[in-house]
Amino acid sequence: FLAVSEQRRKTNLAKVGLLAVVGVVAVVATIAVFSSGHQSLALKQLRAEEDIFQAWTQEHGKAYETEEEYETRFAVFRDNWAAIRIHNQQGLGFELGLNQFSDLTSAEFSELISRPFPEVTERSEVFIDAYAVPASVDWRTKGAVTPVKNQGQCGSCWSFSTTGSVEGINAIKTGSLKSLSEQQLVDCSTSYGNQGCNGGLMDDAFKYIIAKGGLETETEYPYKAADGTCKAVSSEFVDPITGFADVPKKNNVQLQAAVAQQPVSIAIQANQFAFQSYKTGVLKSGCGTSLDHGVLIVGYDTAADGTPYWIVKNSWGTSWGQSGYIFIERSTSTNDAGVCGIALSASY
């Protein structure tokens, strides 16, 4: 009896050992299958993102000289694409999207587009009648705004903001819209305080135009996106102005009244990710008030959800934003810097 019991015990132990081995093998196999499936899913995701990246490079004419640069840009693109998707899931009232800046880090983007905007020390503030201004204005529909332009890799935003305002007021007064030369301002207005591709002020550009009696057209003096020697020919100057005014600082009511009269030059902070990747909707947050970029307000309106907004023309081409435009939330306060500092340095 003892011998039989001992034999059964050994047999049972052998069975338990066998089951344990089988169990371990099964667990290992399950882990391997799970790990393999997880890796396969990650690989599929990576391949899908690379397909998007390659389509994006073709769309924007991007080419990288080395494999290392390609991998670096692809990694940055993936991070930006992930951040865009996360933002768009939050329902903040504006959406981000891919554009020509999507392979740049935030620091690289800031270095590319950002130029310190010096404070205007001598302001010519003018208060105008703000009573009974229209509920909405869009100077694009009134023939006072030229097509969206592209400053390229030159810090000349201030010149585009300036020409936009001058183009607008002359079109409103004469009925003739002419595209004016930013390159002339880049090359020729340095003695007025501007620094070409290294930045400038719209007020200083206005002073140059007043002194010279106008600007040449874009056709006569085309844009080069680089500093150059002044080649202006005074006999070709058109669209003179006799003066300019600064909108009272932080006064959004006065800013609205000014935009009701004509397109207005403004400065904003644009070196943040929300601006870098803006696609559509009303920008309500995501930028500060450290001014670094000159643009143009061409109108204002109210969104379907009741949010008032400015219609702003940028100079980064039509592949950015809403075909080159951005809607920025509009304050109705007389003491508010506004989203992106939009009411801090406006002039026309």
C-alpha positions as semicolon CSV with decimal commas, in nm:
position;residue;x (nm);y (nm);z (nm)
1;F;0,000;0,000;0,000
2;L;0,280;0,240;0,089
3;A;0,459;0,160;-0,234
4;V;0,146;0,228;-0,441
5;S;0,079;0,559;-0,260
6;E;0,435;0,671;-0,317
7;Q;0,406;0,584;-0,684
8;R;0,083;0,785;-0,718
9;R;0,244;1,081;-0,540
10;K;0,535;1,078;-0,784
11;T;0,297;1,048;-1,078
12;N;0,085;1,342;-0,955
13;L;0,395;1,554;-0,898
14;A;0,508;1,476;-1,250
15;K;0,168;1,583;-1,384
16;V;0,177;1,905;-1,182
17;G;0,527;1,976;-1,310
18;L;0,419;1,915;-1,665
19;L;0,117;2,143;-1,622
20;A;0,339;2,412;-1,472
21;V;0,577;2,395;-1,769
22;V;0,286;2,407;-2,011
23;G;0,141;2,704;-1,819
24;V;0,467;2,896;-1,830
25;V;0,501;2,826;-2,200
26;A;0,144;2,944;-2,254
27;V;0,200;3,266;-2,058
28;V;0,524;3,336;-2,245
29;A;0,350;3,267;-2,573
30;T;0,062;3,500;-2,477
31;I;0,304;3,774;-2,382
32;A;0,493;3,725;-2,706
33;V;0,172;3,742;-2,908
34;F;0,059;4,056;-2,720
35;S;0,400;4,215;-2,759
36;S;0,410;4,124;-3,125
37;G;0,061;4,265;-3,176
38;H;0,151;4,584;-2,992
39;Q;0,467;4,626;-3,198
40;S;0,272;4,557;-3,515
41;L;0,016;4,824;-3,424
42;A;0,292;5,075;-3,343
43;L;0,465;4,994;-3,670
44;K;0,142;5,046;-3,862
45;Q;0,095;5,381;-3,686
46;L;0,451;5,484;-3,769
47;R;0,406;5,389;-4,133
48;A;0,077;5,577;-4,154
49;E;0,240;5,887;-4,006
50;E;0,530;5,859;-4,248
51;D;0,284;5,839;-4,538
52;I;0,125;6,161;-4,412
53;F;0,469;6,317;-4,372
54;Q;0,577;6,225;-4,725
55;A;0,253;6,361;-4,871
56;W;0,310;6,679;-4,671
57;T;0,670;6,716;-4,799
58;Q;0,545;6,689;-5,156
59;E;0,267;6,941;-5,097
60;H;0,506;7,197;-4,952
61;G;0,808;7,123;-5,169
62;K;1,024;7,008;-4,879
63;A;1,350;6,824;-4,949
64;Y;1,611;6,715;-4,695
65;E;1,975;6,673;-4,786
66;T;2,059;6,382;-4,557
67;E;1,886;6,081;-4,405
68;E;1,966;6,221;-4,062
69;E;1,790;6,549;-4,141
70;Y;1,494;6,355;-4,277
71;E;1,464;6,152;-3,957
72;T;1,498;6,464;-3,742
73;R;1,228;6,650;-3,934
74;F;1,002;6,346;-3,934
75;A;1,034;6,320;-3,554
76;V;0,945;6,688;-3,512
77;F;0,655;6,649;-3,755
78;R;0,521;6,352;-3,556
79;D;0,533;6,553;-3,233
80;N;0,354;6,847;-3,394
81;W;0,095;6,622;-3,558
82;A;0,024;6,458;-3,221
83;A;-0,010;6,798;-3,049
84;I;-0,246;6,915;-3,325
85;R;-0,472;6,611;-3,282
86;I;-0,477;6,649;-2,904
87;H;-0,570;7,017;-2,933
88;N;-0,849;6,950;-3,181
89;Q;-1,011;6,699;-2,943
90;Q;-1,055;6,965;-2,675
91;G;-1,322;7,175;-2,848
92;L;-1,162;7,514;-2,780
93;G;-1,337;7,694;-3,065
94;F;-1,047;7,689;-3,308
95;E;-0,864;7,409;-3,484
96;L;-0,502;7,352;-3,568
97;G;-0,367;7,179;-3,877
98;L;-0,060;7,095;-4,079
99;N;0,106;7,371;-4,279
100;Q;0,449;7,475;-4,408
101;F;0,579;7,511;-4,052
102;S;0,492;7,160;-3,932
103;D;0,849;7,026;-3,941
104;L;0,977;7,303;-3,711
105;T;1,006;7,295;-3,335
106;S;0,848;7,582;-3,145
107;A;1,193;7,731;-3,091
108;E;1,282;7,706;-3,460
109;F;0,950;7,859;-3,562
110;S;0,997;8,147;-3,319
111;E;1,347;8,213;-3,451
112;L;1,216;8,213;-3,808
113;I;0,924;8,453;-3,770
114;S;0,976;8,642;-3,447
115;R;1,136;8,986;-3,439
116;P;1,126;9,200;-3,125
117;F;0,875;9,480;-3,178
118;P;1,014;9,798;-3,019
119;E;0,767;10,011;-2,832
120;V;0,637;10,311;-3,025
121;T;0,761;10,592;-2,804
122;E;0,600;10,882;-2,989
123;R;0,241;10,787;-3,051
124;S;0,004;11,000;-3,256
125;E;-0,314;10,876;-3,091
126;V;-0,640;10,993;-3,244
127;F;-0,988;10,936;-3,101
128;I;-1,261;10,899;-3,363
129;D;-1,639;10,874;-3,341
130;A;-1,719;10,518;-3,235
131;Y;-2,094;10,571;-3,227
132;A;-2,308;10,354;-3,453
133;V;-2,024;10,160;-3,618
134;P;-2,142;9,875;-3,843
135;A;-2,204;9,539;-3,677
136;S;-1,961;9,381;-3,923
137;V;-1,710;9,494;-4,184
138;D;-1,506;9,299;-4,439
139;W;-1,286;9,514;-4,661
140;R;-1,206;9,210;-4,876
141;T;-1,557;9,225;-5,018
142;K;-1,522;9,596;-5,093
143;G;-1,215;9,573;-5,317
144;A;-0,975;9,721;-5,060
145;V;-0,752;9,420;-4,988
146;T;-0,490;9,270;-5,219
147;P;-0,434;8,891;-5,237
148;V;-0,243;8,728;-4,952
149;K;0,134;8,767;-4,991
150;N;0,428;8,571;-4,852
151;Q;0,722;8,734;-4,673
152;G;0,931;8,415;-4,690
153;Q;1,231;8,379;-4,459
154;C;1,271;8,753;-4,407
155;G;1,155;8,944;-4,100
156;S;0,970;9,199;-4,311
157;C;0,621;9,147;-4,171
158;W;0,606;9,516;-4,079
159;S;0,636;9,614;-4,446
160;F;0,343;9,390;-4,547
161;S;0,131;9,530;-4,266
162;T;0,216;9,882;-4,383
163;T;0,142;9,827;-4,751
164;G;-0,187;9,659;-4,662
165;S;-0,308;9,966;-4,477
166;V;-0,192;10,206;-4,749
167;E;-0,334;9,987;-5,029
168;G;-0,664;9,980;-4,844
169;I;-0,714;10,350;-4,777
170;N;-0,616;10,447;-5,132
171;A;-0,850;10,187;-5,282
172;I;-1,133;10,317;-5,065
173;K;-1,068;10,677;-5,167
174;T;-0,987;10,628;-5,537
175;G;-1,162;10,304;-5,627
176;S;-0,833;10,165;-5,761
177;L;-0,656;9,886;-5,571
178;K;-0,282;9,862;-5,636
179;S;-0,039;9,610;-5,487
180;L;0,246;9,813;-5,339
181;S;0,612;9,727;-5,296
182;E;0,723;9,581;-4,963
183;Q;1,074;9,547;-5,104
184;Q;1,100;9,923;-5,140
185;L;1,028;9,960;-4,769
186;V;1,280;9,686;-4,686
187;D;1,554;9,846;-4,897
188;C;1,485;10,215;-4,858
189;S;1,338;10,300;-4,516
190;T;1,634;10,214;-4,293
191;S;1,709;10,580;-4,226
192;Y;1,362;10,605;-4,075
193;G;1,443;10,336;-3,816
194;N;1,352;10,017;-3,997
195;Q;1,596;9,726;-4,031
196;G;1,480;9,539;-4,340
197;C;1,465;9,165;-4,282
198;N;1,562;9,219;-3,917
199;G;1,239;9,396;-3,832
200;G;1,079;9,736;-3,833
201;L;0,777;9,942;-3,733
202;M;0,471;10,030;-3,934
203;D;0,476;10,386;-3,799
204;D;0,831;10,436;-3,927
205;A;0,728;10,295;-4,265
206;F;0,434;10,537;-4,278
207;K;0,677;10,824;-4,213
208;Y;0,890;10,711;-4,507
209;I;0,589;10,694;-4,741
210;I;0,471;11,038;-4,633
211;A;0,816;11,188;-4,691
212;K;0,867;11,023;-5,031
213;G;0,517;11,075;-5,165
214;G;0,419;10,711;-5,210
215;L;0,557;10,372;-5,310
216;E;0,626;10,189;-5,631
217;T;0,397;9,901;-5,719
218;E;0,486;9,537;-5,657
219;T;0,532;9,492;-6,030
220;E;0,780;9,778;-6,062
221;Y;0,975;9,690;-5,747
222;P;0,918;9,315;-5,683
223;Y;0,971;9,139;-5,354
224;K;1,298;8,947;-5,304
225;A;1,268;8,835;-4,938
226;A;1,616;8,971;-4,871
227;D;1,781;9,300;-4,784
228;G;1,899;9,499;-5,086
229;T;2,019;9,837;-5,207
230;C;1,747;10,098;-5,253
231;K;1,643;10,121;-5,619
232;A;1,332;10,334;-5,583
233;V;1,243;10,561;-5,875
234;S;1,035;10,857;-5,753
235;S;0,861;10,900;-6,087
236;E;0,704;10,555;-6,035
237;F;0,557;10,634;-5,691
238;V;0,182;10,587;-5,644
239;D;-0,067;10,594;-5,355
240;P;0,071;10,878;-5,144
241;I;-0,052;10,941;-4,791
242;T;-0,045;11,267;-4,598
243;G;-0,049;11,133;-4,244
244;F;-0,121;10,840;-4,012
245;A;-0,277;10,783;-3,672
246;D;-0,220;10,548;-3,380
247;V;-0,521;10,381;-3,222
248;P;-0,536;10,454;-2,847
249;K;-0,357;10,168;-2,673
250;K;-0,579;9,883;-2,541
251;N;-0,892;10,059;-2,666
252;N;-1,079;9,794;-2,863
253;V;-1,377;10,023;-2,921
254;Q;-1,152;10,273;-3,096
255;L;-0,985;9,992;-3,288
256;Q;-1,323;9,874;-3,414
257;A;-1,412;10,229;-3,519
258;A;-1,082;10,257;-3,708
259;V;-1,135;9,925;-3,888
260;A;-1,482;10,041;-3,984
261;Q;-1,306;10,315;-4,183
262;Q;-1,021;10,115;-4,342
263;P;-0,781;9,818;-4,297
264;V;-0,557;9,879;-3,994
265;S;-0,197;9,776;-3,927
266;I;-0,142;9,592;-3,599
267;A;0,126;9,403;-3,408
268;I;0,067;9,075;-3,225
269;Q;0,255;8,791;-3,058
270;A;0,269;8,510;-3,312
271;N;0,557;8,286;-3,202
272;Q;0,340;8,033;-3,016
273;F;0,225;7,688;-3,130
274;A;-0,141;7,794;-3,158
275;F;-0,040;8,053;-3,417
276;Q;0,218;7,830;-3,585
277;S;-0,042;7,561;-3,656
278;Y;-0,365;7,766;-3,674
279;K;-0,613;7,632;-3,926
280;T;-0,968;7,757;-3,867
281;G;-1,208;7,899;-3,609
282;V;-1,171;8,193;-3,370
283;L;-0,839;8,202;-3,186
284;K;-0,920;8,274;-2,821
285;S;-0,602;8,172;-2,640
286;G;-0,256;8,028;-2,686
287;C;-0,061;8,351;-2,740
288;G;0,064;8,630;-2,520
289;T;0,125;9,002;-2,555
290;S;0,499;9,013;-2,631
291;L;0,460;9,170;-2,975
292;D;0,676;9,019;-3,248
293;H;0,479;9,020;-3,574
294;G;0,305;9,280;-3,791
295;V;-0,023;9,193;-3,964
296;L;-0,338;9,366;-4,091
297;I;-0,696;9,377;-3,963
298;V;-0,926;9,383;-4,265
299;G;-1,259;9,353;-4,086
300;Y;-1,459;9,215;-3,797
301;D;-1,770;9,007;-3,738
302;T;-1,942;8,779;-3,487
303;A;-1,932;8,398;-3,503
304;A;-2,242;8,178;-3,490
305;D;-2,178;8,105;-3,122
306;G;-2,176;8,476;-3,042
307;T;-1,798;8,523;-3,026
308;P;-1,690;8,858;-3,175
309;Y;-1,372;8,837;-3,383
310;W;-1,125;9,029;-3,595
311;I;-1,048;8,924;-3,953
312;V;-0,668;8,935;-3,978
313;K;-0,459;8,908;-4,294
314;N;-0,119;8,745;-4,246
315;S;0,184;8,742;-4,479
316;W;0,274;8,371;-4,471
317;G;0,106;8,269;-4,796
318;T;-0,225;8,094;-4,851
319;S;-0,116;7,752;-4,719
320;W;-0,129;7,888;-4,364
321;G;-0,453;7,941;-4,171
322;Q;-0,775;8,013;-4,355
323;S;-0,612;8,072;-4,693
324;G;-0,375;8,317;-4,529
325;Y;-0,619;8,467;-4,276
326;I;-0,689;8,415;-3,907
327;F;-0,990;8,506;-3,694
328;I;-0,888;8,641;-3,351
329;E;-1,135;8,695;-3,068
330;R;-1,237;9,060;-3,041
331;S;-1,270;9,235;-2,707
332;T;-1,518;9,518;-2,658
333;S;-1,324;9,673;-2,371
334;T;-1,153;10,012;-2,370
335;N;-0,875;9,876;-2,147
336;D;-0,774;9,535;-2,280
337;A;-0,458;9,434;-2,469
338;G;-0,668;9,175;-2,650
339;V;-0,585;8,822;-2,759
340;C;-0,224;8,812;-2,884
341;G;-0,187;9,179;-2,783
342;I;-0,390;9,285;-3,085
343;A;-0,491;9,622;-2,935
344;L;-0,146;9,731;-2,814
345;S;0,005;9,883;-3,129
346;A;-0,247;9,959;-3,403
347;S;-0,206;10,231;-3,664
348;Y;-0,346;10,342;-3,999
